[in-house]
C-alpha cells in the first residue's frame, strides 16, 4: 500500500492516520496579488497564521491542530515563502484531494 509523503514523514501507519487525521489541516489557498510589493509579506503572514491557528481552531471546533500542510504546484511556483516561514518539504503528493473517491488527479 502506498504511504503518502506526509504519513511517511510523520511515521503514521493506517491506524495512526485514522486516529489523528482530524488534528491536521491544510492551507489550500494562499495568494498575494502581484502588484502588492511588501518585502517578506508572504512569509510573515504564513508565520502569523501558523502561530495562532491551533488556538483559533480549538475555540471554533473544540480540538487543536498539530500539523498544518500545504500544496505547491512546483511546475508554477517555488514555494519560497513557505521555506522562509520554516515549513518543511516532506515530499510530493499524488495530486488529488481527500474528497476524490476515484483517486484521480484534479489537474488537467
N, C-alpha and C positions, 0 to 999 in steps of 0.2 A: 504494500500500500504506500502511496506517495505521501510523504510528510511535507507539509508546507514549510516554506523558509522560516516563517515566524515560529511555528510549533517546534521545529528542529532547533532553532536558536535558543528558545526557552527551555527545551528539553521535555516538552509535553508528549505523552502518548495519547491515544484516543480518549482514555478515561479522564486524564487530567484536563485535556482540552474541553471536554463536555462539562466538567465541573467548574472551569474557570473562565470560559469564553465571555461570560457576562461582565467580567471585570476588565474587558478590553473595549476600546472604541477606536474609530479611525477618523482621520481628517480627510474627508473625501473632496473637499473643495477649498482651495486657498488661492486667491488672486489679488494681486496689487496691479492696478492698471498701469500700462507702460508710461503714461505721462506723469505719474506720481514719482517724483525723484527725491526721496529722502534716504540718506545713507543709512544702511543697516536696518531699515524699517521692517523688512520681512523677518529677519532672524529675531528682532526684538519682539515682534508680535507673537511669533511662534513660542518664544521663551516664556512670555507672559501667560499665554494660553496653557502651556504645559504645567506651569506652576499652580494655576488655580482650578484647572479642570476637575480634578478629583473631588475637591470640596464642593464645587458647584453641582457636580453630578450627584454627590451624596445628598445634598439638600433637595434636589429635584426627584431623584429616583430611589433614594434610600440605601445606596451602596456606593463604595468608592470605585475609582478606575485606577488600575495599577499599570496598565500598558496603553500607550497611545501610538497608533501606527498611521502611516500614510502611504500613498502610492504615487510614484513619479513616473511619468511616461519618459523613459530615458532616451527615446528617439527624438523627443522635442525639448526636453529640459535636463539640466544637470543636477538639480536638487541642491544647489549651493546653499540656499538659505536654510535648509534642514541640516546640512553639515555644520554651518556656522552656529546653529542652535543646539549643537551636540546630540542630534538624533543619530542613531546607529543604523547603518545599512545592514540588513540581515539577509538579503537575498532577493531574487526575482520571484514574482508571483506567477500564477497561471493565467493572469489577465481576465479573470472573471469575478463576479460578485458573489457574496454569500447567498444571494437570492436566486442564483442561476441553477435551476433544477437539472438542466441538461449538461452542466459542466462545460459550457462553451464560452468562447471569448465574446465580450461585448464590443470589441474593436472591429472596424471594417477594414 
